[in-house]
């Protein structure tokens, strides 16, 4: 079984989105026993900020050799803000500019795994949940996000939808900070090639490893996320 992280960000393209450089992230997950990592930088074609309109695959291309030398399988990926909400693309090597609405997802090659990240979280336009069910055939998997406690869990709707339509759930850390890692990840029964990992996920040959955040850690991460959001709003108003 391979230990995989399918949703991670760095400070390489968007300094405010990550506390770790790509090298730091790769070294950290390697030390934690991960076998495969997808760096999924943000891309938003409607953003006023240039940093969100950069090629999200640049991080992958610039650091895939470093990851290989470190013994880590680095998978190309992106988190793209569509008009309807965010989607997660793993084993993606296309042009992010080609994807603006959910209808554009029909252009994705079959080699790309399409997942719905945090679909029912209270993030307004960032969540794809409001259109997910009627577009469920387009998606290969649904994310089970790390951001929950025993008392507060917005993943419940994702679990219900996955069961209803027999879609795999992938556990991810949505990594922005080191403290998010190693609590929520996916074990994949496959070989060490990206294509084999994608195939195993689609056939649900996976196991979710997940544990809720403590109330204190949940509050801390909520505060950090809120501060990041406020920073974005301030920058937008400048």
C-alpha positions as CSV (number, residue, x, y, z in Angstrom):
1,X,0.0,0.0,0.0
2,X,1.3,3.4,-0.9
3,X,0.8,6.4,1.3
4,X,-0.5,9.3,-0.8
5,X,-1.3,13.0,-0.5
6,X,-3.5,14.3,-3.4
7,X,-4.0,17.9,-2.3
8,X,-1.1,20.2,-1.3
9,X,0.1,23.7,-1.8
10,X,3.4,25.5,-1.5
11,X,4.6,29.1,-1.3
12,X,6.4,28.8,-4.7
13,X,3.8,30.5,-6.9
14,X,1.5,32.0,-4.3
15,X,3.5,33.0,-1.2
16,X,0.3,33.5,0.9
17,X,-1.0,29.9,0.1
18,X,1.8,27.9,1.7
19,X,4.3,28.0,4.6
20,X,6.6,25.5,2.9
21,X,8.7,25.6,-0.2
22,X,8.3,22.7,-2.7
23,X,11.6,21.2,-1.4
24,X,10.5,21.6,2.2
25,X,7.2,19.9,1.4
26,X,8.8,17.0,-0.4
27,X,11.4,16.5,2.3
28,X,8.6,16.6,5.0
29,X,6.3,14.1,3.4
30,X,9.2,11.8,2.7
31,X,10.3,11.9,6.3
32,X,6.7,11.1,7.3
33,X,6.6,8.0,5.2
34,X,4.6,9.2,2.2
35,X,5.2,7.5,-1.2
36,X,3.3,9.8,-3.5
37,X,2.5,13.5,-3.5
38,X,0.4,15.8,-5.8
39,X,1.3,19.5,-5.6
40,X,-1.9,21.2,-6.6
41,X,-1.3,24.9,-6.8
42,X,-4.3,27.2,-7.2
43,X,-5.4,28.6,-10.6
44,X,-8.2,31.1,-11.0
45,X,-8.7,32.6,-14.4
46,X,-10.9,35.4,-13.0
47,X,-8.5,36.5,-10.3
48,X,-7.3,40.1,-10.3
49,X,-4.0,38.9,-9.0
50,X,-1.3,37.7,-11.4
51,X,-0.1,35.0,-8.9
52,X,-3.4,33.1,-9.3
53,X,-3.2,33.2,-13.1
54,X,0.3,31.5,-13.3
55,X,0.6,28.0,-14.7
56,X,-0.1,25.8,-11.7
57,X,2.1,23.0,-13.2
58,X,5.2,25.2,-12.9
59,X,5.9,23.8,-9.4
60,X,5.7,20.3,-10.7
61,X,8.0,20.8,-13.6
62,X,10.5,22.8,-11.6
63,X,10.7,20.2,-8.8
64,X,9.9,16.8,-10.2
65,X,13.7,16.0,-10.5
66,X,14.3,17.0,-6.9
67,X,11.4,14.7,-5.8
68,X,12.7,11.8,-7.9
69,X,16.2,12.2,-6.3
70,X,14.5,12.2,-2.9
71,X,12.6,9.0,-3.7
72,X,9.2,10.7,-3.8
73,X,6.7,10.2,-6.6
74,X,5.6,13.7,-7.5
75,X,2.3,13.8,-9.4
76,X,1.3,16.8,-11.6
77,X,-1.8,18.5,-10.4
78,X,-3.8,21.7,-10.0
79,X,-6.7,23.1,-8.0
80,X,-8.7,25.2,-10.5
81,X,-11.4,27.7,-9.7
82,X,-14.2,27.2,-12.1
83,X,-17.2,29.5,-12.3
84,X,-19.1,27.0,-10.3
85,X,-16.4,26.2,-7.7
86,X,-13.1,24.5,-7.2
87,X,-12.0,21.2,-8.7
88,X,-8.9,19.1,-8.0
89,X,-7.0,17.6,-11.0
90,X,-4.4,14.9,-10.4
91,X,-2.1,13.6,-13.2
92,X,-3.0,16.8,-15.0
93,X,-0.7,18.0,-17.7
94,X,-3.0,20.3,-19.8
95,X,-3.4,24.0,-20.0
96,X,-5.3,25.4,-17.0
97,X,-6.5,28.3,-19.2
98,X,-8.8,25.8,-21.1
99,X,-10.9,25.2,-18.0
100,X,-13.3,28.0,-16.9
101,X,-16.6,26.3,-16.3
102,X,-17.7,22.8,-15.3
103,X,-18.7,22.0,-18.9
104,X,-15.0,22.4,-19.9
105,X,-14.2,19.4,-17.8
106,X,-15.4,17.2,-20.6
107,X,-12.1,18.2,-22.4
108,X,-10.0,16.5,-19.7
109,X,-8.0,13.5,-20.9
110,X,-9.0,10.1,-19.3
111,X,-5.6,10.0,-17.7
112,X,-6.5,12.9,-15.4
113,X,-8.2,12.1,-12.1
114,X,-11.0,14.7,-11.3
115,X,-11.9,15.1,-7.6
116,X,-14.3,17.4,-5.8
117,X,-12.3,19.2,-3.0
118,X,-14.2,20.1,0.3
119,X,-17.4,20.1,-1.8
120,X,-19.8,21.0,1.0
121,X,-17.7,23.3,3.2
122,X,-19.0,26.8,4.0
123,X,-16.7,28.6,1.5
124,X,-19.3,30.0,-0.8
125,X,-17.9,30.2,-4.4
126,X,-15.0,28.0,-3.6
127,X,-17.1,24.8,-3.2
128,X,-18.5,22.7,-6.0
129,X,-21.0,21.0,-3.9
130,X,-24.1,22.9,-5.2
131,X,-23.6,21.4,-8.7
132,X,-21.8,18.2,-7.8
133,X,-24.6,15.7,-7.8
134,X,-26.0,16.7,-11.2
135,X,-22.4,16.5,-12.6
136,X,-21.4,13.4,-10.6
137,X,-20.5,11.4,-13.7
138,X,-17.7,13.8,-14.5
139,X,-15.9,13.1,-11.2
140,X,-13.6,10.2,-10.3
141,X,-13.5,10.8,-6.6
142,X,-14.7,13.1,-3.7
143,X,-12.4,14.5,-1.1
144,X,-12.7,13.7,2.6
145,X,-11.1,16.8,4.0
146,X,-8.9,16.9,7.1
147,X,-10.7,20.0,8.4
148,X,-13.2,18.6,10.9
149,X,-13.8,17.6,14.5
150,X,-16.0,15.0,16.2
151,X,-18.6,17.7,16.6
152,X,-18.2,19.7,13.4
153,X,-17.9,17.7,10.2
154,X,-18.8,19.1,6.8
155,X,-17.6,15.9,5.1
156,X,-20.9,14.1,6.0
157,X,-22.7,15.2,2.8
158,X,-19.6,14.1,0.8
159,X,-19.8,10.6,2.4
160,X,-23.5,10.3,1.7
161,X,-23.1,11.4,-2.0
162,X,-20.1,9.1,-2.5
163,X,-22.1,6.1,-1.2
164,X,-25.1,7.0,-3.3
165,X,-23.2,7.1,-6.5
166,X,-20.5,4.6,-5.6
167,X,-17.7,7.1,-5.9
168,X,-14.3,6.7,-4.0
169,X,-13.5,9.0,-1.1
170,X,-9.9,10.2,-0.9
171,X,-8.6,11.5,2.4
172,X,-6.4,14.6,1.9
173,X,-4.7,17.3,4.1
174,X,-5.2,20.2,1.7
175,X,-1.7,21.1,2.8
176,X,-0.9,24.8,3.5
177,X,1.1,24.2,6.7
178,X,3.1,21.3,8.1
179,X,0.7,20.8,11.0
180,X,-2.0,19.7,8.6
181,X,0.0,16.6,7.4
182,X,0.0,13.0,8.6
183,X,-3.6,13.0,10.0
184,X,-5.6,12.5,6.9
185,X,-4.2,10.6,3.9
186,X,-5.0,7.8,1.5
187,X,-3.4,4.4,1.3
188,X,-3.5,3.1,-2.3
189,X,-3.1,-0.5,-3.3
190,X,-1.1,0.0,-6.5
191,X,2.3,0.2,-8.1
192,X,4.5,3.3,-7.9
193,X,3.4,4.9,-11.1
194,X,1.0,7.8,-11.3
195,X,-1.2,6.0,-13.8
196,X,-1.4,2.9,-11.6
197,X,-2.4,5.1,-8.6
198,X,-5.2,6.8,-10.6
199,X,-6.5,3.4,-11.7
200,X,-6.5,2.1,-8.2
201,X,-8.4,5.1,-6.9
202,X,-11.0,4.7,-9.6
203,X,-11.5,1.1,-8.7
204,X,-11.7,2.0,-5.0
205,X,-8.6,0.0,-4.1
206,X,-7.8,2.5,-1.3
207,X,-8.1,2.9,2.4
208,X,-8.8,6.2,4.2
209,X,-6.7,7.1,7.2
210,X,-8.3,9.9,9.0
211,X,-8.7,11.4,12.5
212,X,-10.6,14.5,13.7
213,X,-8.8,17.6,14.7
214,X,-8.8,18.5,18.4
215,X,-11.0,21.5,19.2
216,X,-7.9,23.5,20.0
217,X,-6.2,22.7,16.7
218,X,-9.4,23.3,14.8
219,X,-9.7,26.7,16.3
220,X,-6.1,27.5,15.5
221,X,-6.4,26.5,11.9
222,X,-9.7,28.3,11.6
223,X,-8.0,31.5,12.8
224,X,-5.1,31.0,10.5
225,X,-7.4,30.4,7.5
226,X,-9.5,33.5,8.5
227,X,-6.3,35.6,8.6
228,X,-5.3,34.4,5.2
229,X,-8.8,35.3,3.9
230,X,-8.7,38.8,5.4
231,X,-5.3,39.3,3.8
232,X,-6.7,38.4,0.4
233,X,-9.6,40.8,0.8
234,X,-7.2,43.6,1.8
235,X,-5.0,43.0,-1.2
236,X,-8.1,42.9,-3.4
237,X,-9.2,46.3,-2.2
238,X,-5.8,47.9,-3.0
